[in-house]
């Protein structure tokens, strides 16, 4: 948030964001904007002024986690085994998507024409890991970073109502990585 805003606007933004983080953690992407406003002790118009759309709010709530994943990808990029490093990072993305309620919805592609900053950041972070794995010949050339982030978000969305979503998402992730058959087609 630009520092050119008034001090009270910066405080409102910080308070709204802190409350939104708690509400999204509890209720997921469908957290009530009105409840967020009430708990933050601001009007709903103030919430909408800072976050014009629900997606804007979800992206702001997810920004710290996304940055941690970006940093993690950068840290892993210098390691030798391109396949295991890519799969380790992607498994961490799946885990974040599952545990950070609302994150998968933020990353999901809904056909909207606007820039999805969370997905864009993760795709950029995945790029070097993916290129290394492709260079090593362990990931198909046609796989894109967008494919990987869509897969992670899809696994989280598909398992969010499972009794143990984290275990279910990781199981499906391992299944996708291993493939459906025990021998090549």
N, C-alpha and C positions, 0 to 999 in steps of 0.2 A: 504494500500500500504506500503510495507516495507520501513523503513527509510534508508535503505542502498543504495537506489538509489541516484543518483546525484541530487543536488538542482534544476537544470533546468528540470530534468525529473519529479520531484515532482510537480514543478510549472505547467508543461505541463499537467500532470495528473489532477491536481485540476482545471485548466482552461477548459480542455476538459470536465470534469465531470460537471462543472457549466453550460457550454453551452449545454451539452447533456440534463441536467435536464430541461432547458428552451425549447429546441427543442422537447423533448418527451412530455412535458406538452402541447405544441402547436400542434404537428403533430402526437402524439401517437407513437406506437412501430415502425412505418415505417419511422421515422424521418431520413432524409438524413445524412448519415455519412460524405459525402463530404461537406455538408453545415455546419455540426458541426466542421469539420476541418477548413474550411474557417473562420468561426466566431471566433474560438479559436485561429486563426492565427498560425496554425501548418499544416504540411502536412498530407495527408490521411494515409501515412505510420506510422506516429506518433500515430494517433488514433488507427490504427490496432495493433501497438506494445503494447499499453496499454490495448486495448480491442480487442483481436483476433477475436471475433465473436460478432454479434449484441446482442445475448443473454448475453454475458459478460457485455456489455455496459448497457443493460436494468437492469441486476441484480445490477450493481453498482449504477445506478440511483435510484433504488427502495430500496436499503439497509437501508437508514434512516427510511423510512416508515415501513419497515418490522420490524426493531428493535423497533419502537414505538408500533407496534402491539404485539410483543413478550412481551414487558414490561407491556402492558395493560393486557394481559392474566395472567401474573404472579400476577399483582395487584388484578385481579378478582378472582383468584383461592382460596382465603381464605374465600370467601363469602358462605353463607349457601345454597341458592337455586341453585342446580346444573344445572337444565334445563334453568332457566332464565339467569344465568351467561353465559352459553355456547351460548345461542341464542343472547344475547347482544353482546358478543365478535364476534361471526360469522357475525352478522349484521354490525359491525364495519369493519370487513374484506371485506365484500361485498361493503360497502361504499368506502373504500380505493381503492378497485379494480376499481370501477366505476370512481372515481374522479381522480385517478392517472393514466392518460393515459399511456398505456404501461405495467402497473403492471399486469393486467390480462394475457396479452400475456407472460409475464415473468413467471407467475405461471402455465400457461397451460402446460399440459403434452403432449409433441409432439412425444413421443416414443424415444427420444434421449437417448443415453446410458450415457450421462454425468450427474454429480450431479447437481441438481437444488437447489442452496443454499437458494434461497428465499422460495421455497416450503418447503424445509427441516426445515428451521427455524420456519415457521408457523405451520407445522405439529408437531414439538416438542413443541411449545407453546400451541397448542390445546390439546395435550395429557392429561395433568392433568384435564383440564376442561371437556373433553370428558369422561375420566374415572370416574370422580365424577358423571356426569349425568348418566352414565351407572350403576354405583353403586347404585344410587338413584332409578334406574328402570325407568327412564324417556326417555332414548335413547336406542334403540335396541343394543344388544351386538355386532352384526355384523358390525355396523357403524365404520369406521376408520377415523383417522385424515386426511388421504389422500382423503377420500370421501368428507369430509367437505371443504377442500381447493379446490378440483376440482369443487365442487358445487359453491363456491364463485366466482372462476375464470370464470366458465361457465355462471353464471348469468350476470357477467359484460360483457363478450364477446357477449352474446345473446342480450344485450340491448344497446350496444355502439352506435348504429345509431338511436336509439329512440330519439324523440324530447326532452324528459326529462329522460336520462338514469338512473339517481339516483332513481327517483320515480319508474320507471319501474322495476329496479332491486330489490328494496325493496319490491314492490308489489309481484313480483315472489317469493322472499325469504319467505314472509309471507304465500304465497300459498303453497310452498313446506313444510313449517313447519306445517301448518294446515292440509295439505292433500287435496285430490281432492273431497272427499265426506264429507257430513255433519254427516255421521254415519259410524261406522266401517263396513268393508266388511265381 
